[in-house]
Amino acid sequence: MNNKSFLKGGALTTLIAFSASASALEKPQTMEDMWKIIQEQQKQIDSMKAQMAAAPQPAKTAAADGNVKSLERKTDVLSKEVEKLRTELVIPEEPKYKSAYGLGPAASKVYQVGKGLSIGGYGEANYQAIVGDEKGKKDNADFERLVLYAGYKFTDSILFNSEIEFEHGSTDDGGTVSVEFAALDFFIDPMANIRAGMVLLPMGFLNTIHEPPFYFGNNRPEVERQIIPSTWREIGVGLFGEILPNLTYTAYVVNGLNAADFNSDGIRSGRQKGSQAKAEDLAFVGRVDYAPDAVPGLSVGGSAYAGNSGQNQDFGGRQVDAFTQLYEAHVQWKYRGLEFRTLGSWGHIDDADVLSAAKGQTIGSSNYGWYTEVGYDILPLLVKDTTQYLAPFFRYEQFDTIAGTPTGFLDDETKDRQIYQFGLNYKPIPNVVIKADYRNFTAKKGNLPDDFNLGLGFIF
């Protein structure tokens, strides 16, 4: 074999070997892997070019030139992929919105990042026209909420997540800026992990997942505002995890409510919101959910809250525990275009007579509420292969914040209410929703105005 034949054969063999090598490594797992491949290929390209340049003209073949060009093309493709990966480290190309550990899909983004900072959020604005009450409430327009989620994943086992909320556009006219939750998660075992900080109490559907695209109507169900006082957050620590396949739980010890702020509308004003909260009394809250494989889309669950609310304060010269209980059960079924929810809640307040006397108004010794709603995405029936969403819905609610009246006090029947609501949710893309709905209010005593609502919401 002469020198020309040896050089030609060696060059071709090397090119073929590295072509095969490049093919085998076409799907590297990390950016570092890609860089190693690119650097190795570039060395071989340079070597092959040098060998071919040194060889006499007859040794250069079209096949050898083609293989060199093929390697150059693959190197160029890999280089572009590296740049794409670098960009995605800052701005994910296609973020996937999926609820995790009981939080909303946008609030769960930090659980999907490899490490470091995660930013998300949501917002909603609406117009409300009051119907049948010209001398009372007025029509209004409101940028109700702008929320920023900021999370940071320190390690695979420790992360921080938070929600900062701006309400009603400006603090100059009744708006507020609040921390809705801010907690550290410590991942220990799928069955038992720790969460500590300002936590959302795991009750009902809306208290933990209240991003606009994921509930019907411009306003959250009144049962999940008046009976379950969403958004309800307190300072606490507890456990969460999956006990068995599809059986999850959350359990916290938190600072108790403040009974001094209870009133005839219920316990809502007794929330302390993590702001220099009185913690003489603590409370327990727990939740369990189960999603059986046998019925796709179905989930059932319940939650309970129990704890004293007296906080060692005087109520008309007496100290009372004001033991407060709240329970709820819920069912949800999402199957193809169908979305169905129902929820019922019942609460009890001890020492309601003492609290009522100190407050000068009737505070219910018990309260209750329930609602059911159904909607259906009709757009796939009208437009084939559409990715958009259009769901008419109907919701019925009933609740009473003074279902039980303490001895010596009168019931307020204006608090015993029903709401009939119907409307539309339209989503041009999954992140954006446009809503229209009408609510008809009735009370056991007195007249209440209806309202028409038109609004929009988004997550990112």
ZANUDREN-141284 format. One record per residue (C-alpha): z, x, y. Coordinates in steps of 0.25 Angstrom, whole numbers. Layout:
% residues N
{rec {Z, X, Y}}
...
***
This chain:
% residues 460
{rec {0, 0, 0}}
{rec {-4, 6, 13}}
{rec {4, 5, 26}}
{rec {-4, -6, 32}}
{rec {-2, -15, 20}}
{rec {13, -12, 20}}
{rec {15, -15, 34}}
{rec {7, -28, 33}}
{rec {14, -33, 21}}
{rec {28, -29, 27}}
{rec {25, -37, 39}}
{rec {21, -49, 32}}
{rec {32, -49, 22}}
{rec {42, -48, 34}}
{rec {36, -59, 42}}
{rec {36, -68, 29}}
{rec {50, -65, 26}}
{rec {55, -68, 41}}
{rec {46, -81, 41}}
{rec {54, -86, 29}}
{rec {67, -81, 35}}
{rec {64, -89, 48}}
{rec {60, -101, 40}}
{rec {73, -100, 32}}
{rec {81, -100, 45}}
{rec {74, -111, 52}}
{rec {87, -119, 53}}
{rec {98, -109, 58}}
{rec {112, -116, 60}}
{rec {116, -109, 73}}
{rec {110, -103, 86}}
{rec {115, -89, 81}}
{rec {107, -91, 68}}
{rec {95, -94, 76}}
{rec {96, -82, 85}}
{rec {98, -73, 72}}
{rec {85, -78, 67}}
{rec {77, -77, 80}}
{rec {82, -62, 82}}
{rec {78, -59, 67}}
{rec {65, -65, 69}}
{rec {62, -58, 82}}
{rec {65, -45, 75}}
{rec {56, -47, 64}}
{rec {45, -52, 73}}
{rec {46, -39, 82}}
{rec {46, -31, 69}}
{rec {33, -38, 64}}
{rec {26, -36, 77}}
{rec {30, -22, 77}}
{rec {25, -19, 63}}
{rec {12, -27, 65}}
{rec {9, -20, 78}}
{rec {11, -7, 71}}
{rec {2, -10, 60}}
{rec {-13, -8, 60}}
{rec {-22, -20, 64}}
{rec {-26, -23, 49}}
{rec {-11, -25, 45}}
{rec {-10, -36, 55}}
{rec {-13, -49, 49}}
{rec {-14, -64, 54}}
{rec {-3, -68, 45}}
{rec {7, -57, 50}}
{rec {4, -62, 65}}
{rec {6, -76, 61}}
{rec {20, -73, 54}}
{rec {24, -66, 67}}
{rec {20, -78, 75}}
{rec {27, -87, 66}}
{rec {40, -79, 67}}
{rec {39, -79, 82}}
{rec {37, -94, 82}}
{rec {50, -96, 74}}
{rec {57, -87, 83}}
{rec {53, -95, 95}}
{rec {57, -108, 88}}
{rec {71, -102, 85}}
{rec {73, -97, 99}}
{rec {70, -111, 105}}
{rec {80, -117, 95}}
{rec {91, -107, 99}}
{rec {89, -111, 114}}
{rec {89, -126, 110}}
{rec {103, -123, 103}}
{rec {108, -116, 115}}
{rec {104, -129, 123}}
{rec {111, -138, 113}}
{rec {124, -130, 114}}
{rec {125, -135, 129}}
{rec {118, -149, 128}}
{rec {116, -155, 114}}
{rec {102, -160, 112}}
{rec {106, -172, 105}}
{rec {121, -175, 105}}
{rec {125, -185, 94}}
{rec {135, -196, 99}}
{rec {144, -199, 88}}
{rec {158, -204, 88}}
{rec {169, -194, 83}}
{rec {184, -195, 80}}
{rec {185, -209, 87}}
{rec {178, -205, 100}}
{rec {165, -210, 106}}
{rec {152, -203, 103}}
{rec {151, -196, 117}}
{rec {166, -192, 116}}
{rec {163, -186, 102}}
{rec {153, -176, 107}}
{rec {163, -165, 106}}
{rec {165, -167, 91}}
{rec {150, -163, 89}}
{rec {150, -150, 97}}
{rec {151, -137, 90}}
{rec {160, -131, 100}}
{rec {163, -132, 115}}
{rec {161, -142, 126}}
{rec {156, -156, 124}}
{rec {153, -166, 135}}
{rec {150, -181, 134}}
{rec {153, -194, 141}}
{rec {149, -208, 144}}
{rec {148, -218, 156}}
{rec {146, -232, 159}}
{rec {143, -241, 171}}
{rec {142, -256, 172}}
{rec {140, -268, 182}}
{rec {149, -280, 180}}
{rec {145, -294, 185}}
{rec {157, -304, 186}}
{rec {153, -318, 181}}
{rec {161, -330, 186}}
{rec {171, -324, 195}}
{rec {166, -322, 208}}
{rec {179, -321, 215}}
{rec {185, -311, 205}}
{rec {179, -299, 199}}
{rec {167, -294, 206}}
{rec {154, -288, 200}}
{rec {155, -273, 199}}
{rec {148, -260, 195}}
{rec {155, -248, 189}}
{rec {153, -235, 183}}
{rec {164, -237, 173}}
{rec {165, -224, 166}}
{rec {160, -210, 166}}
{rec {166, -202, 155}}
{rec {165, -187, 151}}
{rec {169, -182, 138}}
{rec {172, -167, 138}}
{rec {176, -160, 124}}
{rec {177, -146, 120}}
{rec {177, -142, 105}}
{rec {186, -129, 104}}
{rec {184, -127, 89}}
{rec {180, -135, 77}}
{rec {194, -140, 76}}
{rec {198, -142, 91}}
{rec {191, -150, 102}}
{rec {194, -157, 115}}
{rec {188, -170, 119}}
{rec {190, -178, 132}}
{rec {185, -190, 140}}
{rec {186, -190, 155}}
{rec {182, -204, 162}}
{rec {178, -208, 176}}
{rec {179, -223, 178}}
{rec {173, -232, 189}}
{rec {165, -221, 196}}
{rec {175, -216, 206}}
{rec {190, -215, 207}}
{rec {189, -220, 221}}
{rec {188, -234, 217}}
{rec {196, -236, 204}}
{rec {189, -226, 195}}
{rec {197, -216, 187}}
{rec {195, -203, 180}}
{rec {202, -202, 167}}
{rec {204, -194, 154}}
{rec {201, -203, 143}}
{rec {204, -194, 132}}
{rec {206, -179, 131}}
{rec {211, -173, 117}}
{rec {210, -162, 108}}
{rec {206, -164, 94}}
{rec {210, -154, 83}}
{rec {202, -156, 70}}
{rec {210, -152, 58}}
{rec {205, -161, 46}}
{rec {196, -173, 45}}
{rec {208, -181, 42}}
{rec {217, -176, 53}}
{rec {214, -171, 66}}
{rec {222, -171, 79}}
{rec {219, -176, 93}}
{rec {228, -174, 105}}
{rec {227, -177, 120}}
{rec {223, -189, 127}}
{rec {217, -198, 116}}
{rec {210, -211, 115}}
{rec {218, -221, 107}}
{rec {210, -225, 95}}
{rec {210, -240, 96}}
{rec {198, -249, 96}}
{rec {184, -246, 98}}
{rec {183, -243, 112}}
{rec {195, -234, 116}}
{rec {189, -222, 109}}
{rec {174, -225, 109}}
{rec {171, -232, 122}}
{rec {157, -225, 126}}
{rec {148, -236, 132}}
{rec {137, -236, 122}}
{rec {146, -239, 110}}
{rec {152, -252, 114}}
{rec {146, -266, 119}}
{rec {147, -270, 133}}
{rec {150, -264, 146}}
{rec {165, -266, 145}}
{rec {173, -262, 133}}
{rec {179, -274, 125}}
{rec {191, -280, 133}}
{rec {199, -280, 120}}
{rec {198, -264, 120}}
{rec {203, -264, 134}}
{rec {214, -274, 135}}
{rec {220, -274, 121}}
{rec {216, -259, 117}}
{rec {217, -253, 131}}
{rec {204, -244, 130}}
{rec {203, -233, 135}}
{rec {216, -230, 129}}
{rec {220, -215, 129}}
{rec {234, -208, 129}}
{rec {240, -195, 126}}
{rec {242, -192, 111}}
{rec {239, -184, 98}}
{rec {235, -188, 84}}
{rec {226, -187, 72}}
{rec {212, -192, 69}}
{rec {203, -190, 57}}
{rec {197, -196, 45}}
{rec {206, -200, 33}}
{rec {195, -204, 23}}
{rec {180, -205, 25}}
{rec {177, -215, 36}}
{rec {192, -218, 39}}
{rec {197, -212, 52}}
{rec {210, -212, 60}}
{rec {216, -208, 73}}
{rec {231, -208, 76}}
{rec {238, -204, 89}}
{rec {251, -203, 95}}
{rec {250, -206, 110}}
{rec {258, -209, 122}}
{rec {262, -224, 122}}
{rec {257, -234, 132}}
{rec {265, -237, 145}}
{rec {271, -251, 144}}
{rec {274, -251, 159}}
{rec {259, -253, 161}}
{rec {257, -265, 151}}
{rec {253, -278, 158}}
{rec {247, -292, 154}}
{rec {234, -285, 151}}
{rec {240, -277, 140}}
{rec {243, -263, 137}}
{rec {231, -257, 144}}
{rec {238, -252, 157}}
{rec {248, -245, 148}}
{rec {239, -234, 144}}
{rec {244, -221, 149}}
{rec {230, -214, 148}}
{rec {236, -200, 147}}
{rec {240, -199, 161}}
{rec {255, -194, 162}}
{rec {258, -204, 151}}
{rec {272, -209, 147}}
{rec {275, -204, 133}}
{rec {289, -209, 131}}
{rec {282, -218, 120}}
{rec {271, -214, 111}}
{rec {262, -222, 103}}
{rec {253, -221, 90}}
{rec {239, -225, 89}}
{rec {230, -225, 76}}
{rec {217, -229, 72}}
{rec {209, -230, 58}}
{rec {194, -233, 56}}
{rec {186, -234, 44}}
{rec {171, -235, 42}}
{rec {167, -238, 28}}
{rec {155, -232, 22}}
{rec {152, -245, 15}}
{rec {149, -253, 28}}
{rec {141, -244, 37}}
{rec {145, -245, 52}}
{rec {158, -252, 49}}
{rec {171, -247, 54}}
{rec {185, -253, 54}}
{rec {198, -248, 60}}
{rec {210, -251, 68}}
{rec {221, -244, 77}}
{rec {235, -246, 81}}
{rec {244, -242, 93}}
{rec {259, -242, 93}}
{rec {269, -236, 102}}
{rec {280, -239, 113}}
{rec {275, -241, 127}}
{rec {288, -242, 135}}
{rec {288, -227, 138}}
{rec {303, -227, 141}}
{rec {301, -236, 154}}
{rec {309, -247, 160}}
{rec {303, -261, 159}}
{rec {312, -270, 168}}
{rec {324, -261, 165}}
{rec {321, -260, 150}}
{rec {315, -250, 142}}
{rec {306, -255, 130}}
{rec {298, -248, 120}}
{rec {286, -258, 122}}
{rec {280, -255, 108}}
{rec {265, -257, 109}}
{rec {256, -259, 98}}
{rec {241, -261, 97}}
{rec {232, -263, 85}}
{rec {217, -265, 83}}
{rec {207, -266, 72}}
{rec {192, -265, 73}}
{rec {179, -266, 65}}
{rec {165, -261, 69}}
{rec {152, -262, 62}}
{rec {139, -255, 67}}
{rec {128, -258, 57}}
{rec {113, -255, 61}}
{rec {112, -263, 74}}
{rec {125, -271, 73}}
{rec {138, -267, 80}}
{rec {150, -275, 78}}
{rec {165, -273, 82}}
{rec {178, -281, 82}}
{rec {192, -276, 86}}
{rec {205, -283, 87}}
{rec {218, -278, 93}}
{rec {232, -282, 94}}
{rec {244, -277, 102}}
{rec {259, -279, 104}}
{rec {269, -274, 115}}
{rec {284, -274, 112}}
{rec {293, -278, 124}}
{rec {282, -285, 131}}
{rec {292, -294, 138}}
{rec {299, -283, 144}}
{rec {286, -277, 149}}
{rec {282, -290, 154}}
{rec {294, -292, 162}}
{rec {293, -278, 168}}
{rec {279, -280, 171}}
{rec {280, -294, 177}}
{rec {268, -299, 168}}
{rec {266, -303, 154}}
{rec {263, -291, 145}}
{rec {258, -296, 131}}
{rec {267, -293, 119}}
{rec {254, -294, 111}}
{rec {239, -293, 114}}
{rec {227, -294, 106}}
{rec {211, -293, 107}}
{rec {199, -293, 98}}
{rec {184, -292, 100}}
{rec {172, -292, 92}}
{rec {157, -288, 96}}
{rec {144, -287, 89}}
{rec {131, -281, 94}}
{rec {117, -278, 88}}
{rec {107, -268, 92}}
{rec {94, -277, 92}}
{rec {84, -266, 98}}
{rec {80, -261, 84}}
{rec {76, -275, 81}}
{rec {67, -276, 93}}
{rec {62, -261, 94}}
{rec {58, -253, 82}}
{rec {64, -239, 81}}
{rec {71, -240, 94}}
{rec {83, -231, 97}}
{rec {88, -240, 108}}
{rec {99, -250, 107}}
{rec {101, -265, 112}}
{rec {113, -273, 107}}
{rec {117, -286, 111}}
{rec {132, -288, 108}}
{rec {143, -299, 109}}
{rec {158, -296, 110}}
{rec {170, -306, 110}}
{rec {184, -302, 114}}
{rec {197, -309, 114}}
{rec {210, -302, 119}}
{rec {224, -306, 125}}
{rec {233, -296, 131}}
{rec {245, -306, 131}}
{rec {243, -311, 117}}
{rec {258, -311, 115}}
{rec {268, -315, 127}}
{rec {282, -309, 128}}
{rec {293, -319, 129}}
{rec {295, -324, 142}}
{rec {282, -321, 148}}
{rec {269, -330, 149}}
{rec {255, -327, 143}}
{rec {244, -324, 152}}
{rec {232, -331, 146}}
{rec {222, -324, 155}}
{rec {224, -312, 146}}
{rec {219, -320, 134}}
{rec {204, -317, 135}}
{rec {190, -318, 127}}
{rec {177, -311, 131}}
{rec {163, -314, 126}}
{rec {154, -303, 129}}
{rec {139, -301, 126}}
{rec {129, -291, 130}}
{rec {119, -279, 127}}
{rec {120, -264, 125}}
{rec {107, -256, 126}}
{rec {106, -242, 123}}
{rec {93, -235, 127}}
{rec {99, -222, 120}}
{rec {112, -222, 112}}
{rec {119, -215, 124}}
{rec {116, -225, 134}}
{rec {120, -240, 135}}
{rec {116, -251, 144}}
{rec {125, -264, 143}}
{rec {125, -278, 148}}
{rec {136, -288, 144}}
{rec {143, -301, 148}}
{rec {157, -305, 146}}
{rec {163, -318, 146}}
{rec {179, -318, 148}}
{rec {188, -330, 145}}
{rec {203, -331, 145}}
{rec {213, -341, 140}}
{rec {217, -343, 154}}
{rec {209, -341, 167}}
{rec {194, -338, 170}}
{rec {188, -324, 168}}
{rec {175, -319, 174}}
{rec {164, -315, 165}}
{rec {156, -302, 167}}
{rec {142, -296, 165}}
{rec {141, -281, 163}}
{rec {129, -272, 164}}
{rec {131, -257, 162}}
{rec {127, -244, 155}}
{rec {134, -233, 148}}
{rec {131, -219, 142}}
{rec {137, -208, 134}}
{rec {132, -193, 134}}
***
